[in-house]
């Protein structure tokens, strides 16, 4: 019995490693040649900025401000026409999208070109809702570099013409290292979500704010 249990545990560990490594390789294969710097990014209609937390005073965290700065660079370079900020609005006093929108507008991005999605609870939800709620089909998704391959893969597997821009700040922190490790499990979760054809956690009526903004730009 002890020998059987050892073999069973060994088999489970091997299978887990195979699944984790396989999902890691799959995510990077799908995103290959689709992750670029803001300065190299070809045109896409929309920059999708994923939420990354707020500080105690309600302003974007260093990770999130880094992402928003990438969106500003893309917009000013004419590489996107609209910025869609997507994050968690868990309470009336905690709203990533509102803080993200304020950050962009305060730095000169026209308010009409900044659209907020208040139900982007995770990367999958943000990409899903960009497609099904906001009608996005062409997107540059922005996150930290350690997880941008998964973000691009998520968008592409949901049918979006997606590229990604990964921000490097603040690199090398303990939070960064935890994020790198967490990606291993997140890749597996993405595969499961896609196999289940999971809908976004919160859906709703179709919005025209993105398509209206694109129309003003002639797209």
Buried (B, 14 or more C-beta within 10 A) or exposed (E): EEEEEEEEEEEEEEEEEEEBEEBBEBBBEBBEEBBBEBEEBEBBBBBBBBBBBBEEEEEBBBBBBBBBBBBBBBBEEEBBBBBBBBBBBEEEEBBBBBBBBBBBBEEEBEEEBBBBBBBBBBBBBBBBBBBBBBBBBBBBBBBBBBBBBBBBBBBBBBEBBBBBBBBEBEEEEEBBEEBEEEBEEBBBBBBEBBEEEBEBEBEEEEBEBBBEBBEEEEE
